Amino acid sequence: MKFLGLSGSPRQGNTAALLSRLLEGAASCGAKVKSIELAGLDIKPCTHCDLCLESGECVINDDMQGLYKELETADVIILASPIYFMTVSAQTKLFIDRCQAIWVRKHLLGREPLGPGRQRKGIFISAGGRDGKHIFDCARITVKALFASLGIQYSGELLFSGLDKAGDAACHPTALDEAFKLGVCLMGQKSDR
Ligand SMILES: Cc1cc2nc3c(=O)[nH]c(=O)nc-3n(C[C@H](O)[C@H](O)[C@H](O)COP(=O)(O)O)c2cc1C
């Protein structure tokens, strides 16, 4: 099982810590894990050039080309983003919009969006500084739409409000343990932690 973690925060903060812990849980059960920081990549915005409409491929030559390949070979994709102004971070949204070419494969070309032979699972991780049950609503809708377009089953989420400073997840009574356990659970095993 290959786990691909995509971190959409520009800092080593709460979502990065949660993602890292989830991957540690999965790796402890034998998963092959890879984590990529979107903020460190050159991902240009989608220009709506429509050149993907016939091929299902994006013509923009930047680091997203490598990410398309990573997505195709992953079994579990974990997208981690902080909440910025009630939705995902700009770094995360750049990645999401560039998945339009994959959307085309499914909806216009009738192809398996990420290729055949795998039942992919998707997990959404997020943290917001404010308290309140609605702070994840917009981001969740966006990520669910992304996963659906990519043929990825929305299979779980770790959403924590009230985490603002970079180290807050580490001080939370359960957050990192929950992340580890989810990683174990996704490998089909029970966590004894
Ligand atoms: C530009 C910006 C916008 C933010 N907007 C929100 C918001 O709308 N709601 C919220 O609860 N927190 C908001 N926050 C706080 C972050 O979501 C919070 O600090 C979170 O823990 C950051 O995650 P990270 O540590 O993984 O980067 C915002 C922070 C920044 C920098």
The ligand as a Gaussian input file, in Angstrom:
#p B3LYP/6-31G(d) Opt

LIG

0 1
 C       -4.145000      33.769000       6.061000
 C       -4.741000      33.037000       7.222000
 C       -6.109000      32.874000       7.282000
 C       -6.696000      32.162000       8.325000
 N       -8.056000      31.999000       8.328000
 C       -8.627000      31.249000       9.297000
 C      -10.049000      31.026000       9.293000
 O      -10.784000      31.491000       8.426000
 N      -10.581000      30.266000      10.289000
 C       -9.801000      29.713000      11.273000
 O      -10.344000      29.017000      12.145000
 N       -8.448000      29.903000      11.293000
 C       -7.839000      30.640000      10.334000
 N       -6.474000      30.821000      10.333000
 C       -5.660000      30.140000      11.357000
 C       -5.086000      28.799000      10.861000
 O       -6.086000      27.983000      10.296000
 C       -4.458000      28.043000      12.039000
 O       -3.391000      28.782000      12.562000
 C       -3.987000      26.652000      11.663000
 O       -3.574000      25.968000      12.819000
 C       -2.855000      26.683000      10.659000
 O       -2.485000      25.369000      10.332000
 P       -0.934000      24.965000      10.145000
 O       -0.309000      25.061000      11.513000
 O       -0.967000      23.572000       9.629000
 O       -0.345000      25.916000       9.169000
 C       -5.870000      31.566000       9.336000
 C       -4.485000      31.758000       9.274000
 C       -3.921000      32.478000       8.241000
 C       -2.420000      32.667000       8.177000

